[in-house]
Amino acid sequence: MTQKTHFGFEAVSSFEKTRRVKDVFRRVAPNYDLMNDLMSLGIHRLWKDHLVWRLDLPKNAQVLDVAGGTGDIAFRLAKTYPHLNLRITVCDLTPAMVEIGRDRAINQGMLQNIDWTCGNAENLPMADCSVDLYTIAYGLRNVTHIDKALAEAFRVLKPGGKFVCLEFSQLTTPLLQRAYDFYSFQLLPALGEWVAKDRNAYQYLVESIRQFPDQETLADMIKAAGFSSVDWQNLCKGISCIHTSVKQK
Ligand SMILES: C[S@@+](CC[C@H](N)C(=O)[O-])C[C@H]1O[C@@H](n2cnc3c(N)ncnc32)[C@H](O)[C@@H]1O
């Protein structure tokens, strides 16, 4: 029997979910960076900065940015810690996103700082215990089997390695929820239609946020994957959240 999961609010097979997610990001890739700025009024930049600034990394650390898309996290890491000589790999499911990331790297003269590869978070093209830092920003929500992605994160991290996930989450203030729902369900898809000419992709974005586990549930899943020191920090009352944990030595 085919395993069922969801694509936004629609029940689909696991295979179909992965196919549709890849298709969504293929379609949105050309407008992805612009839409992020428009949808969040630039605030996603501050959240990503915050993720990167709070890190404590060793010299020559191997970093894996999963679902790294057009490279927002990877570029920040390379620019914030030039003295650490980080070895950064971006791994993403969608070739169109990776291509735009590589083009950005070329334009910024940073091609030598970051490796770009296509791959699935559920089956990473990395050796066991090879990574010091695993990051995933706004990616885990799109992965078909979150538990498999977490197991893979655990596998590729070295003992002592860190897991950091930035993701949309659940609001902690009910009053804000109504305004957020109006913005999400009325304005966002319309903006997607107007700018990216793709209402469905942005409808998926909104629905996928509602389907994603809340802070506590995700923390439990991270623990179940074997991680220790599991913690989270809400950003803007839980609109986004940074989950952190460690693969114990
Ligand atoms: C919302 S974008 C985030 C991109 C980037 N991390 C950022 O913060 O701007 C989500 C990315 O996840 C990727 N993705 C979705 N499912 C994936 C999977 N199973 N494995 C790896 N990447 C995946 C998509 O291709 C897309 O580039």
The ligand as an SDF file (V2000), in Angstrom:
LIG
                    3D

 27 29  0  0  0  0  0  0  0  0999 V2000
   11.9570   27.6460    1.3580 C   0  0  0  0  0  0  0  0  0  0  0  0
   13.3670   27.0710    0.5190 S   0  0  0  0  0  0  0  0  0  0  0  0
   14.6700   27.4640    1.6590 C   0  0  0  0  0  0  0  0  0  0  0  0
   15.9450   27.8140    0.9720 C   0  0  0  0  0  0  0  0  0  0  0  0
   17.0220   28.4080    1.8730 C   0  0  0  0  0  0  0  0  0  0  0  0
   17.4120   27.4740    2.8980 N   0  0  0  0  0  0  0  0  0  0  0  0
   16.5830   29.6990    2.5010 C   0  0  0  0  0  0  0  0  0  0  0  0
   16.4980   29.7520    3.7230 O   0  0  0  0  0  0  0  0  0  0  0  0
   16.3130   30.6510    1.7630 O   0  0  0  0  0  0  0  0  0  0  0  0
   13.1960   25.3600    0.7180 C   0  0  0  0  0  0  0  0  0  0  0  0
   14.2220   24.5600   -0.0410 C   0  0  0  0  0  0  0  0  0  0  0  0
   14.1080   23.2040    0.3780 O   0  0  0  0  0  0  0  0  0  0  0  0
   14.4280   22.3860   -0.7130 C   0  0  0  0  0  0  0  0  0  0  0  0
   13.9430   21.0290   -0.4090 N   0  0  0  0  0  0  0  0  0  0  0  0
   12.6640   20.6150   -0.3320 C   0  0  0  0  0  0  0  0  0  0  0  0
   12.6120   19.3120   -0.0060 N   0  0  0  0  0  0  0  0  0  0  0  0
   13.8990   18.8980    0.1270 C   0  0  0  0  0  0  0  0  0  0  0  0
   14.5070   17.6640    0.4410 C   0  0  0  0  0  0  0  0  0  0  0  0
   13.7840   16.5670    0.6930 N   0  0  0  0  0  0  0  0  0  0  0  0
   15.8460   17.6010    0.4900 N   0  0  0  0  0  0  0  0  0  0  0  0
   16.6170   18.6940    0.2290 C   0  0  0  0  0  0  0  0  0  0  0  0
   16.0840   19.8890   -0.0900 N   0  0  0  0  0  0  0  0  0  0  0  0
   14.7510   20.0020   -0.1230 C   0  0  0  0  0  0  0  0  0  0  0  0
   13.7590   23.0810   -1.8730 C   0  0  0  0  0  0  0  0  0  0  0  0
   14.2790   22.6730   -3.1020 O   0  0  0  0  0  0  0  0  0  0  0  0
   14.0330   24.5400   -1.5480 C   0  0  0  0  0  0  0  0  0  0  0  0
   15.2020   24.9910   -2.1620 O   0  0  0  0  0  0  0  0  0  0  0  0
  1  2  1  0
  2  3  1  0
  2 10  1  0
  3  4  1  0
  4  5  1  0
  5  6  1  0
  5  7  1  0
  7  8  2  0
  7  9  1  0
 10 11  1  0
 11 12  1  0
 11 26  1  0
 12 13  1  0
 13 14  1  0
 13 24  1  0
 14 15  1  0
 14 23  1  0
 15 16  2  0
 16 17  1  0
 17 18  1  0
 17 23  2  0
 18 19  1  0
 18 20  2  0
 20 21  1  0
 21 22  2  0
 22 23  1  0
 24 25  1  0
 24 26  1  0
 26 27  1  0
M  CHG  2   2   1   9  -1
M  END
$$$$
